[in-house]
Structures are given as structure tokens and as C-alpha cells.
């Protein structure tokens, strides 16, 4: 941590924001239909959300000056990840 109070406050605020985003992802995506679940639950732990969505293996492919993510054909979390991106697409 830094010796400056403002820097520490910024780091803590960003950490809280990221935590809340991951928690929201877990509640919206992993509890819905077509989600890769190991067992039924209404709320997922942060570690489970990261394992199921964030740790998906993908390749970053550049084609005609546009980057895309290529997932495996048999990726268990791809449908949930695609649904999340389609709901919150910024482009």
C-alpha cells in the first residue's frame, strides 16, 4: 500500500467495484439456464465465478484490424459468457 491516503482510498474503491461486478456476474449468469453448474445454488462464491467465467481458455485473434476471442468448441462456460456479453455489450 502507498503512504498516501488518497491513493489507498482509490485502490480500495476499485477493488470494491471489481468485487461487486464479479458478484453481479455470478448472480446473473451462473444462476441462469445453460450455465455450467456443479451443483444448484442461488448465489455463487467469488472464487466459483472466477473459475467458471474468467478462467475460460480462449485465443485472442486479430483479423482485419479487429480483435476477437476464440473459445474452444466444447467450452462449458461459453454460453454463459456469450449471454453476459450480449446483455452488456458496449459496442
WOKA-V7138 format. One record per backbone hydrogen bond with DSSP energy under -1.0 kcal/mol. NH is the residue of the N-H (numbers start at 1). CO is the residue of the C=O. E is the energy in kcal/mol with one decimal. If there is no record, write none. Layout:
((NH	CO	E) (NH	CO	E))
This chain:
((8	4	-1.9) (9	5	-2.4) (10	6	-2.0) (11	7	-2.4) (12	8	-2.3) (13	9	-2.2) (14	10	-2.5) (15	11	-2.1) (16	12	-2.1) (17	13	-2.1) (18	14	-2.4) (19	15	-2.2) (20	16	-2.3) (21	17	-2.2) (22	18	-2.4) (23	19	-2.1) (24	20	-2.3) (25	21	-2.4) (26	22	-2.1) (27	23	-2.0) (28	24	-2.6) (29	25	-2.6) (32	29	-1.0) (37	35	-1.2) (49	45	-2.1) (50	46	-2.2) (51	47	-2.2) (52	48	-2.6) (53	49	-2.4) (55	50	-2.1) (56	53	-1.1) (59	70	-2.4) (61	68	-2.9) (63	66	-2.7) (68	61	-2.5) (70	59	-2.8) (75	72	-1.3) (81	77	-2.3) (82	78	-2.9) (83	79	-2.2) (84	80	-2.1) (85	81	-2.2) (86	82	-2.2) (87	83	-1.7) (88	84	-1.8))
